[in-house]
Amino acid sequence: MLNDLDLEKLERQYFDFILIHLKQDLNHIIKGLNSRIKILNNWFDQFKKTARKGYKSSDLDIGAERIFHNFFAPILKFPNSCPIGSDLMFELPDSFVHIEIKTALIDNPADYKGKVNIGINQTSYCIENDFKSNLPFYYKMENNIEKPCLTYVIQIIHEYAKSDIKCLLLISIPNGQLYSQYKKEIFKSGKAGYAKAKDFRFTYRSNPLFKILSDHYNEKKYRVEIVFISKEIHQKEITNLNEIPVHFKS
């Protein structure tokens, strides 16, 4: 079992690793996310019929998972077949990494604006009496080897049925061991409310930093960074914050 500082170092290490690869191949990723528009007339009418009355669903939800599965497969190499986990799950030499792909429409700020909704199978972070996650703090393997569970989100904000990606963020969710550091500050009830407790909103706007690392190095190290944002949008419109690092703007 790692101490809290070493655990955050590992979370940050793979955050940086994922971020570098996203930045290096951003144009290819955005092209892939927009590929659905080339055949819009073949699926749009059928897709609209699947939405509940009065509600506009993201038309990029399932497709984005395909794009990132293809993107990460040659990078992280070893997917795991565990039935409980995120959209993407990989085993690495020193950890298990979950990557959840989240999409939201730009005209529905309830789905972003400094937060991201996390399901019970997508995190190890627990809130006593309110939320119990299904992922462990550590995966216990044979020979008493333990590998920490690291969870990340790629959040994509986009226009409905258009080739217009407004923002792409990378977010690191704290491992549940770190509850003593973040407590309930980063927690808001999910879409189902407290009654069902099947999800929660990771409210990073309350504390967007790797708290222990930032204190240790006396330097702000962010759990959330903007990989790409449209030049017509200020980051506060997406994150409810002014100081989140931005890597590409166009």
C-alpha positions, 0 to 999 in steps of 0.5 A: 500500500502506498502512502498518500503522497506516493499515490498522488505522484502515481496519479499525476504520473499517468495523468501526464502520460495520458495528456502528452499522448492526447496533445500529440495526436489531438488533430487525429482525435478531433477528426475521429470524433467528427467522423460521424458527421460524414454519414449524418443523413444515415443515422440522425433521424433514427437517433432522434427517435431514441431520445426521451421526449423533450430531451436532447441526448449527446450524439457523440456518446457511444461513438467517442468510446470507439475513437478512444478505444482505438486511440489508447489500445497501442499506447496502454497495450494491455486491456483487462476484461473485468466486468466492473470498470470504466469504458476503458481499463488497462493493466500497467506494471504498477497500477490498473488505469480506468479511463471513462469517456464523457460527452456533454452538449454545449447547451446543457451546462448542467452536465459540465460547468466545473463537474463531471458525473461519475458512476458507481463502477467508474471510481474507488472514491467513497463517501461514508453513508452517501456513496459506496463505489464498486472499484477497490482502492487496490487490486489484490493479485497473486503473490500478495501484489497490490496495484492501485486503482487510478481513474481518469475522465476525458470529457468532451463538450460539443455541438449537437450533430455538428463537427464542432468540438468545443472543449476536451478536458482530462480529469483525474478522480482521486483514489478512495484512499485519499478521502481523508484529504478531499472528503466531501468537498469534491462531492455532489449528488449524482443525477439520481440524487442521494436516494439511489446513490448510483453516481456522484458529481465530481465537483472539481471546481471546489478543489481542482488540484492534486492537493498533496502534491501542490502542498509538497512542491509548493506549486499548483498541480492540477487534476483538471487540464484543458487539452483543447478549447474553442477560441470563442469560449472562455474556460470559465464557461466550461470549468467555472474557474479561471486558472485551469491550464489550457494547452490548445485553443483554436 
